[in-house]
Amino acid sequence: RSDGLHLTPEGNALVHKEVVQTLRGAGLKAEDMPHDFPHHSKIDGVHPERAFQ
């Protein structure tokens, strides 16, 4: 199902594949790159600010 704004699962998969190929072509791996923000699983929904301290 498409809402006209977001990609379909197939579209997301294609974008992911192309981004990974582009990064690897530049000698980069996403899993080795630093994160600017904590992983979403580390953010408390009640006190989200704690994840940024």
mmJSON file of the N, C-alpha and C atoms, coordinates in Angstrom:
{"data_MODEL":{"atom_site":{
"group_PDB":["ATOM","ATOM","ATOM","ATOM","ATOM","ATOM","ATOM","ATOM","ATOM","ATOM","ATOM","ATOM","ATOM","ATOM","ATOM","ATOM","ATOM","ATOM","ATOM","ATOM","ATOM","ATOM","ATOM","ATOM","ATOM","ATOM","ATOM","ATOM","ATOM","ATOM","ATOM","ATOM","ATOM","ATOM","ATOM","ATOM","ATOM","ATOM","ATOM","ATOM","ATOM","ATOM","ATOM","ATOM","ATOM","ATOM","ATOM","ATOM","ATOM","ATOM","ATOM","ATOM","ATOM","ATOM","ATOM","ATOM","ATOM","ATOM","ATOM","ATOM","ATOM","ATOM","ATOM","ATOM","ATOM","ATOM","ATOM","ATOM","ATOM","ATOM","ATOM","ATOM","ATOM","ATOM","ATOM","ATOM","ATOM","ATOM","ATOM","ATOM","ATOM","ATOM","ATOM","ATOM","ATOM","ATOM","ATOM","ATOM","ATOM","ATOM","ATOM","ATOM","ATOM","ATOM","ATOM","ATOM","ATOM","ATOM","ATOM","ATOM","ATOM","ATOM","ATOM","ATOM","ATOM","ATOM","ATOM","ATOM","ATOM","ATOM","ATOM","ATOM","ATOM","ATOM","ATOM","ATOM","ATOM","ATOM","ATOM","ATOM","ATOM","ATOM","ATOM","ATOM","ATOM","ATOM","ATOM","ATOM","ATOM","ATOM","ATOM","ATOM","ATOM","ATOM","ATOM","ATOM","ATOM","ATOM","ATOM","ATOM","ATOM","ATOM","ATOM","ATOM","ATOM","ATOM","ATOM","ATOM","ATOM","ATOM","ATOM","ATOM","ATOM","ATOM","ATOM","ATOM","ATOM","ATOM","ATOM"],
"id":[1,2,3,4,5,6,7,8,9,10,11,12,13,14,15,16,17,18,19,20,21,22,23,24,25,26,27,28,29,30,31,32,33,34,35,36,37,38,39,40,41,42,43,44,45,46,47,48,49,50,51,52,53,54,55,56,57,58,59,60,61,62,63,64,65,66,67,68,69,70,71,72,73,74,75,76,77,78,79,80,81,82,83,84,85,86,87,88,89,90,91,92,93,94,95,96,97,98,99,100,101,102,103,104,105,106,107,108,109,110,111,112,113,114,115,116,117,118,119,120,121,122,123,124,125,126,127,128,129,130,131,132,133,134,135,136,137,138,139,140,141,142,143,144,145,146,147,148,149,150,151,152,153,154,155,156,157,158,159],
"type_symbol":["N","C","C","N","C","C","N","C","C","N","C","C","N","C","C","N","C","C","N","C","C","N","C","C","N","C","C","N","C","C","N","C","C","N","C","C","N","C","C","N","C","C","N","C","C","N","C","C","N","C","C","N","C","C","N","C","C","N","C","C","N","C","C","N","C","C","N","C","C","N","C","C","N","C","C","N","C","C","N","C","C","N","C","C","N","C","C","N","C","C","N","C","C","N","C","C","N","C","C","N","C","C","N","C","C","N","C","C","N","C","C","N","C","C","N","C","C","N","C","C","N","C","C","N","C","C","N","C","C","N","C","C","N","C","C","N","C","C","N","C","C","N","C","C","N","C","C","N","C","C","N","C","C","N","C","C","N","C","C"],
"label_atom_id":["N","CA","C","N","CA","C","N","CA","C","N","CA","C","N","CA","C","N","CA","C","N","CA","C","N","CA","C","N","CA","C","N","CA","C","N","CA","C","N","CA","C","N","CA","C","N","CA","C","N","CA","C","N","CA","C","N","CA","C","N","CA","C","N","CA","C","N","CA","C","N","CA","C","N","CA","C","N","CA","C","N","CA","C","N","CA","C","N","CA","C","N","CA","C","N","CA","C","N","CA","C","N","CA","C","N","CA","C","N","CA","C","N","CA","C","N","CA","C","N","CA","C","N","CA","C","N","CA","C","N","CA","C","N","CA","C","N","CA","C","N","CA","C","N","CA","C","N","CA","C","N","CA","C","N","CA","C","N","CA","C","N","CA","C","N","CA","C","N","CA","C","N","CA","C","N","CA","C","N","CA","C","N","CA","C"],
"label_alt_id":[null,null,null,null,null,null,null,null,null,null,null,null,null,null,null,null,null,null,null,null,null,null,null,null,null,null,null,null,null,null,null,null,null,null,null,null,null,null,null,null,null,null,null,null,null,null,null,null,null,null,null,null,null,null,null,null,null,null,null,null,null,null,null,null,null,null,null,null,null,null,null,null,null,null,null,null,null,null,null,null,null,null,null,null,null,null,null,null,null,null,null,null,null,null,null,null,null,null,null,null,null,null,null,null,null,null,null,null,null,null,null,null,null,null,null,null,null,null,null,null,null,null,null,null,null,null,null,null,null,null,null,null,null,null,null,null,null,null,null,null,null,null,null,null,null,null,null,null,null,null,null,null,null,null,null,null,null,null,null],
"label_comp_id":["ARG","ARG","ARG","SER","SER","SER","ASP","ASP","ASP","GLY","GLY","GLY","LEU","LEU","LEU","HIS","HIS","HIS","LEU","LEU","LEU","THR","THR","THR","PRO","PRO","PRO","GLU","GLU","GLU","GLY","GLY","GLY","ASN","ASN","ASN","ALA","ALA","ALA","LEU","LEU","LEU","VAL","VAL","VAL","HIS","HIS","HIS","LYS","LYS","LYS","GLU","GLU","GLU","VAL","VAL","VAL","VAL","VAL","VAL","GLN","GLN","GLN","THR","THR","THR","LEU","LEU","LEU","ARG","ARG","ARG","GLY","GLY","GLY","ALA","ALA","ALA","GLY","GLY","GLY","LEU","LEU","LEU","LYS","LYS","LYS","ALA","ALA","ALA","GLU","GLU","GLU","ASP","ASP","ASP","MET","MET","MET","PRO","PRO","PRO","HIS","HIS","HIS","ASP","ASP","ASP","PHE","PHE","PHE","PRO","PRO","PRO","HIS","HIS","HIS","HIS","HIS","HIS","SER","SER","SER","LYS","LYS","LYS","ILE","ILE","ILE","ASP","ASP","ASP","GLY","GLY","GLY","VAL","VAL","VAL","HIS","HIS","HIS","PRO","PRO","PRO","GLU","GLU","GLU","ARG","ARG","ARG","ALA","ALA","ALA","PHE","PHE","PHE","GLN","GLN","GLN"],
"label_asym_id":["A","A","A","A","A","A","A","A","A","A","A","A","A","A","A","A","A","A","A","A","A","A","A","A","A","A","A","A","A","A","A","A","A","A","A","A","A","A","A","A","A","A","A","A","A","A","A","A","A","A","A","A","A","A","A","A","A","A","A","A","A","A","A","A","A","A","A","A","A","A","A","A","A","A","A","A","A","A","A","A","A","A","A","A","A","A","A","A","A","A","A","A","A","A","A","A","A","A","A","A","A","A","A","A","A","A","A","A","A","A","A","A","A","A","A","A","A","A","A","A","A","A","A","A","A","A","A","A","A","A","A","A","A","A","A","A","A","A","A","A","A","A","A","A","A","A","A","A","A","A","A","A","A","A","A","A","A","A","A"],
"label_entity_id":["1","1","1","1","1","1","1","1","1","1","1","1","1","1","1","1","1","1","1","1","1","1","1","1","1","1","1","1","1","1","1","1","1","1","1","1","1","1","1","1","1","1","1","1","1","1","1","1","1","1","1","1","1","1","1","1","1","1","1","1","1","1","1","1","1","1","1","1","1","1","1","1","1","1","1","1","1","1","1","1","1","1","1","1","1","1","1","1","1","1","1","1","1","1","1","1","1","1","1","1","1","1","1","1","1","1","1","1","1","1","1","1","1","1","1","1","1","1","1","1","1","1","1","1","1","1","1","1","1","1","1","1","1","1","1","1","1","1","1","1","1","1","1","1","1","1","1","1","1","1","1","1","1","1","1","1","1","1","1"],
"label_seq_id":[1,1,1,2,2,2,3,3,3,4,4,4,5,5,5,6,6,6,7,7,7,8,8,8,9,9,9,10,10,10,11,11,11,12,12,12,13,13,13,14,14,14,15,15,15,16,16,16,17,17,17,18,18,18,19,19,19,20,20,20,21,21,21,22,22,22,23,23,23,24,24,24,25,25,25,26,26,26,27,27,27,28,28,28,29,29,29,30,30,30,31,31,31,32,32,32,33,33,33,34,34,34,35,35,35,36,36,36,37,37,37,38,38,38,39,39,39,40,40,40,41,41,41,42,42,42,43,43,43,44,44,44,45,45,45,46,46,46,47,47,47,48,48,48,49,49,49,50,50,50,51,51,51,52,52,52,53,53,53],
"pdbx_PDB_ins_code":[null,null,null,null,null,null,null,null,null,null,null,null,null,null,null,null,null,null,null,null,null,null,null,null,null,null,null,null,null,null,null,null,null,null,null,null,null,null,null,null,null,null,null,null,null,null,null,null,null,null,null,null,null,null,null,null,null,null,null,null,null,null,null,null,null,null,null,null,null,null,null,null,null,null,null,null,null,null,null,null,null,null,null,null,null,null,null,null,null,null,null,null,null,null,null,null,null,null,null,null,null,null,null,null,null,null,null,null,null,null,null,null,null,null,null,null,null,null,null,null,null,null,null,null,null,null,null,null,null,null,null,null,null,null,null,null,null,null,null,null,null,null,null,null,null,null,null,null,null,null,null,null,null,null,null,null,null,null,null],
"Cartn_x":[0.846,0.0,0.886,0.51,1.294,0.418,1.001,0.261,0.712,1.593,2.067,3.224,3.584,4.672,5.805,5.47,6.461,6.692,7.895,8.215,7.536,7.311,6.797,7.941,7.655,8.744,9.777,9.309,10.228,11.095,10.487,11.232,12.273,11.902,12.859,14.024,13.733,14.789,15.741,15.207,16.046,16.932,16.362,17.157,18.25,17.929,18.916,20.055,19.713,20.724,21.653,21.096,21.894,22.779,22.265,23.067,24.229,23.952,25.01,26.076,25.665,26.633,27.471,26.847,27.57,28.579,28.169,29.091,30.253,29.946,31.011,31.94,31.406,32.229,33.205,32.858,33.733,34.61,34.564,35.383,34.802,33.501,32.836,31.828,31.638,30.595,29.748,28.45,27.551,27.744,27.939,28.061,29.341,30.319,31.562,31.562,30.528,30.472,29.939,30.409,29.938,28.476,27.817,26.422,26.359,25.495,25.287,24.275,23.42,22.357,22.289,21.741,21.615,20.612,20.788,19.854,18.469,17.445,16.074,15.687,16.265,15.924,16.495,17.422,18.044,17.35,16.301,15.612,14.357,14.285,13.138,12.011,10.86,9.743,9.208,9.397,8.912,9.927,11.213,12.28,13.334,13.004,13.928,15.227,15.186,16.377,17.521,17.192,18.231,19.189,18.721,19.564,20.613,20.444,21.351,22.282,22.279,23.131,24.468],
"Cartn_y":[-1.178,0.0,1.234,2.23,3.463,4.654,5.598,6.818,7.975,7.694,8.737,9.539,9.305,10.04,9.11,7.983,7.027,5.939,5.394,4.303,3.013,2.157,0.825,0.012,-1.138,-1.986,-2.3,-2.513,-2.789,-1.561,-0.381,0.862,1.09,0.835,0.961,-0.001,-1.222,-2.216,-1.768,-1.197,-0.714,0.439,1.396,2.522,2.005,1.083,0.515,-0.131,-0.938,-1.618,-0.609,0.434,1.437,2.233,2.572,3.308,2.445,1.184,0.275,0.126,-0.055,-0.186,1.077,2.229,3.493,3.659,3.361,3.464,2.49,1.265,0.249,0.61,1.19,1.636,2.725,3.467,4.521,3.991,2.676,2.074,2.23,2.461,2.657,1.548,1.221,0.28,0.985,0.992,1.7,1.237,-0.076,-0.592,-0.125,0.374,0.875,2.384,3.062,4.525,4.947,6.091,6.551,6.996,6.925,7.341,8.732,9.588,10.909,10.869,9.878,9.777,8.345,8.158,6.792,5.984,4.678,3.784,3.974,3.897,4.139,3.222,2.032,1.113,1.576,2.519,3.035,4.29,4.74,5.969,5.628,6.149,5.962,6.876,6.305,7.1,8.096,7.838,8.744,9.858,9.517,10.483,10.405,10.813,10.674,11.456,12.526,13.357,12.588,11.56,10.785,10.11,9.76,9.088,10.033,11.333,12.322,12.939,12.408,12.963,12.28],
"Cartn_z":[0.0,0.0,0.0,-0.737,-0.843,-0.512,0.227,0.541,-0.347,-1.308,-2.207,-1.656,-0.409,0.22,0.626,1.191,1.681,0.646,0.671,-0.243,0.192,-0.764,-0.474,0.135,0.72,1.217,0.129,-1.086,-2.189,-2.494,-2.444,-2.674,-1.594,-0.339,0.762,0.585,0.156,-0.053,-1.149,-2.215,-3.309,-2.849,-2.119,-1.615,-0.685,0.199,1.116,0.341,-0.647,-1.459,-2.13,-2.705,-3.409,-2.451,-1.277,-0.294,0.19,0.494,0.946,-0.137,-1.381,-2.476,-2.629,-2.51,-2.638,-1.515,-0.288,0.849,0.695,0.366,0.215,-0.933,-2.0,-3.123,-2.716,-1.664,-1.133,0.0,0.239,1.292,2.685,2.763,4.054,4.309,5.568,5.971,7.026,6.836,7.754,9.189,9.386,10.75,11.446,10.686,11.277,11.483,11.002,11.095,12.469,12.985,14.296,14.232,15.371,15.48,16.113,15.58,16.153,17.294,17.271,18.262,18.781,19.979,20.505,19.684,19.708,19.033,19.648,18.826,19.315,20.464,20.53,21.621,22.954,22.921,24.146,24.667,23.988,24.378,25.167,26.38,27.261,26.773,26.453,25.96,26.961,28.246,29.293,29.544,29.527,29.78,28.676,27.457,26.34,26.515,27.286,27.476,28.14,28.892,29.589,28.613,27.443,26.44,25.863,26.076,25.494,26.522,27.734,28.787,28.81],
"occupancy":[1.0,1.0,1.0,1.0,1.0,1.0,1.0,1.0,1.0,1.0,1.0,1.0,1.0,1.0,1.0,1.0,1.0,1.0,1.0,1.0,1.0,1.0,1.0,1.0,1.0,1.0,1.0,1.0,1.0,1.0,1.0,1.0,1.0,1.0,1.0,1.0,1.0,1.0,1.0,1.0,1.0,1.0,1.0,1.0,1.0,1.0,1.0,1.0,1.0,1.0,1.0,1.0,1.0,1.0,1.0,1.0,1.0,1.0,1.0,1.0,1.0,1.0,1.0,1.0,1.0,1.0,1.0,1.0,1.0,1.0,1.0,1.0,1.0,1.0,1.0,1.0,1.0,1.0,1.0,1.0,1.0,1.0,1.0,1.0,1.0,1.0,1.0,1.0,1.0,1.0,1.0,1.0,1.0,1.0,1.0,1.0,1.0,1.0,1.0,1.0,1.0,1.0,1.0,1.0,1.0,1.0,1.0,1.0,1.0,1.0,1.0,1.0,1.0,1.0,1.0,1.0,1.0,1.0,1.0,1.0,1.0,1.0,1.0,1.0,1.0,1.0,1.0,1.0,1.0,1.0,1.0,1.0,1.0,1.0,1.0,1.0,1.0,1.0,1.0,1.0,1.0,1.0,1.0,1.0,1.0,1.0,1.0,1.0,1.0,1.0,1.0,1.0,1.0,1.0,1.0,1.0,1.0,1.0,1.0],
"B_iso_or_equiv":[0.0,0.0,0.0,0.0,0.0,0.0,0.0,0.0,0.0,0.0,0.0,0.0,0.0,0.0,0.0,0.0,0.0,0.0,0.0,0.0,0.0,0.0,0.0,0.0,0.0,0.0,0.0,0.0,0.0,0.0,0.0,0.0,0.0,0.0,0.0,0.0,0.0,0.0,0.0,0.0,0.0,0.0,0.0,0.0,0.0,0.0,0.0,0.0,0.0,0.0,0.0,0.0,0.0,0.0,0.0,0.0,0.0,0.0,0.0,0.0,0.0,0.0,0.0,0.0,0.0,0.0,0.0,0.0,0.0,0.0,0.0,0.0,0.0,0.0,0.0,0.0,0.0,0.0,0.0,0.0,0.0,0.0,0.0,0.0,0.0,0.0,0.0,0.0,0.0,0.0,0.0,0.0,0.0,0.0,0.0,0.0,0.0,0.0,0.0,0.0,0.0,0.0,0.0,0.0,0.0,0.0,0.0,0.0,0.0,0.0,0.0,0.0,0.0,0.0,0.0,0.0,0.0,0.0,0.0,0.0,0.0,0.0,0.0,0.0,0.0,0.0,0.0,0.0,0.0,0.0,0.0,0.0,0.0,0.0,0.0,0.0,0.0,0.0,0.0,0.0,0.0,0.0,0.0,0.0,0.0,0.0,0.0,0.0,0.0,0.0,0.0,0.0,0.0,0.0,0.0,0.0,0.0,0.0,0.0],
"pdbx_formal_charge":[null,null,null,null,null,null,null,null,null,null,null,null,null,null,null,null,null,null,null,null,null,null,null,null,null,null,null,null,null,null,null,null,null,null,null,null,null,null,null,null,null,null,null,null,null,null,null,null,null,null,null,null,null,null,null,null,null,null,null,null,null,null,null,null,null,null,null,null,null,null,null,null,null,null,null,null,null,null,null,null,null,null,null,null,null,null,null,null,null,null,null,null,null,null,null,null,null,null,null,null,null,null,null,null,null,null,null,null,null,null,null,null,null,null,null,null,null,null,null,null,null,null,null,null,null,null,null,null,null,null,null,null,null,null,null,null,null,null,null,null,null,null,null,null,null,null,null,null,null,null,null,null,null,null,null,null,null,null,null],
"auth_seq_id":[1,1,1,2,2,2,3,3,3,4,4,4,5,5,5,6,6,6,7,7,7,8,8,8,9,9,9,10,10,10,11,11,11,12,12,12,13,13,13,14,14,14,15,15,15,16,16,16,17,17,17,18,18,18,19,19,19,20,20,20,21,21,21,22,22,22,23,23,23,24,24,24,25,25,25,26,26,26,27,27,27,28,28,28,29,29,29,30,30,30,31,31,31,32,32,32,33,33,33,34,34,34,35,35,35,36,36,36,37,37,37,38,38,38,39,39,39,40,40,40,41,41,41,42,42,42,43,43,43,44,44,44,45,45,45,46,46,46,47,47,47,48,48,48,49,49,49,50,50,50,51,51,51,52,52,52,53,53,53],
"auth_comp_id":["ARG","ARG","ARG","SER","SER","SER","ASP","ASP","ASP","GLY","GLY","GLY","LEU","LEU","LEU","HIS","HIS","HIS","LEU","LEU","LEU","THR","THR","THR","PRO","PRO","PRO","GLU","GLU","GLU","GLY","GLY","GLY","ASN","ASN","ASN","ALA","ALA","ALA","LEU","LEU","LEU","VAL","VAL","VAL","HIS","HIS","HIS","LYS","LYS","LYS","GLU","GLU","GLU","VAL","VAL","VAL","VAL","VAL","VAL","GLN","GLN","GLN","THR","THR","THR","LEU","LEU","LEU","ARG","ARG","ARG","GLY","GLY","GLY","ALA","ALA","ALA","GLY","GLY","GLY","LEU","LEU","LEU","LYS","LYS","LYS","ALA","ALA","ALA","GLU","GLU","GLU","ASP","ASP","ASP","MET","MET","MET","PRO","PRO","PRO","HIS","HIS","HIS","ASP","ASP","ASP","PHE","PHE","PHE","PRO","PRO","PRO","HIS","HIS","HIS","HIS","HIS","HIS","SER","SER","SER","LYS","LYS","LYS","ILE","ILE","ILE","ASP","ASP","ASP","GLY","GLY","GLY","VAL","VAL","VAL","HIS","HIS","HIS","PRO","PRO","PRO","GLU","GLU","GLU","ARG","ARG","ARG","ALA","ALA","ALA","PHE","PHE","PHE","GLN","GLN","GLN"],
"auth_asym_id":["A","A","A","A","A","A","A","A","A","A","A","A","A","A","A","A","A","A","A","A","A","A","A","A","A","A","A","A","A","A","A","A","A","A","A","A","A","A","A","A","A","A","A","A","A","A","A","A","A","A","A","A","A","A","A","A","A","A","A","A","A","A","A","A","A","A","A","A","A","A","A","A","A","A","A","A","A","A","A","A","A","A","A","A","A","A","A","A","A","A","A","A","A","A","A","A","A","A","A","A","A","A","A","A","A","A","A","A","A","A","A","A","A","A","A","A","A","A","A","A","A","A","A","A","A","A","A","A","A","A","A","A","A","A","A","A","A","A","A","A","A","A","A","A","A","A","A","A","A","A","A","A","A","A","A","A","A","A","A"],
"auth_atom_id":["N","CA","C","N","CA","C","N","CA","C","N","CA","C","N","CA","C","N","CA","C","N","CA","C","N","CA","C","N","CA","C","N","CA","C","N","CA","C","N","CA","C","N","CA","C","N","CA","C","N","CA","C","N","CA","C","N","CA","C","N","CA","C","N","CA","C","N","CA","C","N","CA","C","N","CA","C","N","CA","C","N","CA","C","N","CA","C","N","CA","C","N","CA","C","N","CA","C","N","CA","C","N","CA","C","N","CA","C","N","CA","C","N","CA","C","N","CA","C","N","CA","C","N","CA","C","N","CA","C","N","CA","C","N","CA","C","N","CA","C","N","CA","C","N","CA","C","N","CA","C","N","CA","C","N","CA","C","N","CA","C","N","CA","C","N","CA","C","N","CA","C","N","CA","C","N","CA","C","N","CA","C","N","CA","C"],
"pdbx_PDB_model_num":[1,1,1,1,1,1,1,1,1,1,1,1,1,1,1,1,1,1,1,1,1,1,1,1,1,1,1,1,1,1,1,1,1,1,1,1,1,1,1,1,1,1,1,1,1,1,1,1,1,1,1,1,1,1,1,1,1,1,1,1,1,1,1,1,1,1,1,1,1,1,1,1,1,1,1,1,1,1,1,1,1,1,1,1,1,1,1,1,1,1,1,1,1,1,1,1,1,1,1,1,1,1,1,1,1,1,1,1,1,1,1,1,1,1,1,1,1,1,1,1,1,1,1,1,1,1,1,1,1,1,1,1,1,1,1,1,1,1,1,1,1,1,1,1,1,1,1,1,1,1,1,1,1,1,1,1,1,1,1]
}}}
